[in-house]
Amino acid sequence: MAYRNQDAILDIHDRPSLGHWVGLSIQHLFAMFGSTVLVPILVGLDPSIALFSSGVGTLMYILITRGKIPAYMGSSFSFIVVMQALMKGAGYPAIAQGTIAVGCVYLVVALIVNFAGSAWIDKALPPVVVGPIVMVIGLSLAGTAATDATMRAVSATESVYDLRYFAVALITLGATIVYNMYLKKFISLLPILLGLVTGYLVAIVVGLVDFGPVASAAWFSLPAFQIPFVTYHPQFYWGAIISMAPIAFVTMTEHMGHIMVLDEMTHRNFFKDPGLNHTLAGDGTASIIAGFVGGPPVTSYGENIGVMAMTKVHSVYVLGGAAFFAILFAFIGKLSALIHTIPSPVIGGISFLLFGVIASNGLKVLIDNKVDFSQKRNLMIGATILVIGIGNATLKIKGFEFSGLALATVIGIVMNFVLPAHAANEEAPADATDTH
């Protein structure tokens, strides 16, 4: 008889009744909705395609992991900095190749794990490397958040400071913080979505929202898919590939962290069954699909874990239903048009908190793992990653461009392997343990 977790109301393979199925799936999607559409808004992509790719990616993940892991694939925040830079240059075709390259890295690592195990990943990406990189992802976006929150575009090349913008941003930020701190039960899992709605309503009151595009949009419309050989002629964008691919190693650590939490919550060991090779392959395949249709890279979502912890509903059928509704919503033209009317100060207000939380999570990695910065080795690695990444030091060689975040990731990994455990002029503590 198959194992069933008695702590769950609906365990992984429990199928709810149709009425409950629809309600639970839509509820699950709403918890992921704000973050999933926020990434494409920040980058300049079509939010409806992000919904579509997250839905299809989730279904593929469930299929590849043999229906054994209740995980949802949503837009990844880790690639925003690089994607914003690429969008200003070659545009989405370059992002698409970078996104596909990210998926391919996952597949290659999945193949290596299948034959060699996963211990080498921990050696390549210890906390002293991962923590500062995650901090870079959040802190390097701080300028974008500030610009969105304060500057109103008056032409294609000129922006001016607008106090109304900053007021709307601060109200959005304050509302989101309140929702995070004081709401209870399931609604406490929707602070980003509720913060967006609150800021949007305030923006309407002060006259920053134009509903014209919503009124003229059709109820049913195809997302603006970006498909190679159909909407654009592909060429190799090596700079995009080299800039985005290394960041996949960072998101892998996040992915494995989510699997660990799911193991504990569901009383199973997903690293053994279906295996880390299957979970990585599922995540990578989802990003490849996103790259081929016009969406950003996707990754497993922590919000999904929060919903399951709160509701005790772990059913893959509910997750599959959430993916189905994500795909369905992608074809509602008025919804896509409504998302596009969200003004920049609302996004800026949310971003103040969101990007700060990302950076703080990097700090949390260092604290949780007791990384000792009195050791020169750790100090050198952390300091180098932070300044190269936040400063966006870019390596350019004959058409190749290596962005700050990707460059910081590679240099951090190399330093971790090359530097000795202790500097020659310092003594190892008597009770020292290996922190790298």
Number of C-alpha atoms within 10 A of each C-alpha: 3 4 8 15 14 10 12 18 13 21 20 21 17 16 14 15 8 9 8 11 19 16 13 20 21 19 18 25 25 17 23 27 20 18 20 26 24 24 25 24 17 21 21 16 22 24 29 31 28 30 32 26 32 34 30 21 28 30 24 22 29 24 15 19 23 14 19 19 26 26 30 29 30 31 29 20 23 24 27 22 22 23 29 20 15 22 16 11 10 12 15 23 25 22 28 30 26 31 32 25 25 30 28 19 21 27 22 15 22 24 17 14 19 14 9 11 14 16 9 11 14 11 13 17 21 19 25 28 28 26 26 27 28 25 25 29 26 26 21 22 20 19 12 17 24 17 17 23 29 22 19 20 13 9 8 6 6 9 13 11 13 14 13 18 24 22 20 28 31 20 20 32 26 18 22 25 16 13 18 18 11 8 13 11 9 16 16 18 22 22 21 27 20 19 26 22 18 19 28 22 18 19 24 14 10 12 10 19 16 14 13 11 14 18 12 11 16 16 14 14 13 12 20 14 16 20 16 17 8 9 11 11 9 14 10 11 19 16 20 26 22 20 28 29 22 19 23 24 21 19 22 21 17 18 19 16 14 17 22 15 13 21 15 11 17 22 14 17 14 20 16 10 15 16 15 23 24 24 29 27 24 27 31 31 24 28 32 27 23 29 29 19 19 27 30 36 37 33 28 26 21 18 20 22 20 15 23 21 16 13 15 17 22 27 27 23 22 28 28 25 22 28 29 21 17 28 20 15 19 24 20 18 19 20 18 25 22 17 16 19 16 21 22 24 32 30 24 29 30 29 26 23 19 21 23 17 15 19 22 17 17 23 19 16 20 21 13 9 13 12 19 15 15 9 17 18 19 22 14 15 22 22 14 15 30 25 17 21 25 20 14 20 16 17 14 11 9 5 9 15 18 23 25 25 32 28 23 30 28 17 16 27 20 14 18 22 13 9 14 12 16 14 12 9 6 10 9 12 9 6 5 8 8 6 14 18
